[in-house]
Amino acid sequence: MITENILPTYEQLWKKTTNWTPSAENLKLWQELYNEILEANKYLNLTRITTPEEFWEKNLWDSLAPILEYDLKDKKIIDIGTGGGFPGLPISIVFPDAKLTLMDSVAKKINFIKEVAKKLNLTNIDTLVDRAEVIGQDQNYRKQYDFALIRAVAEISVCLEYSLPLLKIGGITILYRGNLTEEEKIKIDEITHKLGGKVVKITNQNTPIQNHHRHCIYIEKVKLTSKKYPREVGKPTKFPL
């Protein structure tokens, strides 16, 4: 293995920022995941985040920090627009008793995730090639999940329309964002209410190395989402709520 492709472990940084430290097995599987990403990136545009330090911060820490406070044993989690498998793959490694569905509309990316899950023996992952607007109206997925994770996929109203219909009552959507304006915060309350949710909290914890802004918005599903949401493919982005 090439030395410059060894991931940093940063146990103390994990402890300081999340009050959690990874196990030896976590570290081993993260390294294997990183190796697979580097290899696949030669022919598949998975991520521009390839240096070890950046990968640790933006694809491991950033994926896990917002969800480590929860007990995910036997919880059903959907990662909407997973891309190269983030935040879903790091979460599946740390929480082997959780049940994850990694969804994206790009088949090549999902095929890569399937291969990686097999190589790393991640038996808690299902994959899905589809659109959020479609599965949100499918009874096999609607109201089925304890957590819906959505990371920088689209503007906030679109993310909410994609995610809330998929949650059970009492389920939590976590929106991973960068900057967040006061205007956006007001809008979140309005749209969340319309879709059957309520804002539980908004956190602001900058990344531990490069000090980039990171907001996470936690929304609980408190009542059923109207059957008219999500609207048909393309409408949430073209005509946001």
CORNOR-V813366 format. One record per helix or strand of 2 or more residues. SS is the DSSP state (helix for helix, strand for strand). FROM is the first residue (numbers start at 1). TO is the last residue. If there is no record, write none. Layout:
# CORNOR-V813366
ss->SS from->FROM to->TO
ss->SS from->FROM to->TO
This chain:
# CORNOR-V813366
ss->helix from->3 to->5
ss->helix from->11 to->18
ss->helix from->24 to->40
ss->helix from->52 to->64
ss->strand from->76 to->80
ss->helix from->88 to->94
ss->strand from->99 to->104
ss->helix from->107 to->119
ss->strand from->125 to->129
ss->helix from->132 to->135
ss->strand from->145 to->151
ss->helix from->156 to->166
ss->strand from->167 to->177
ss->helix from->182 to->194
ss->strand from->197 to->204
ss->strand from->215 to->221
ss->helix from->235 to->238
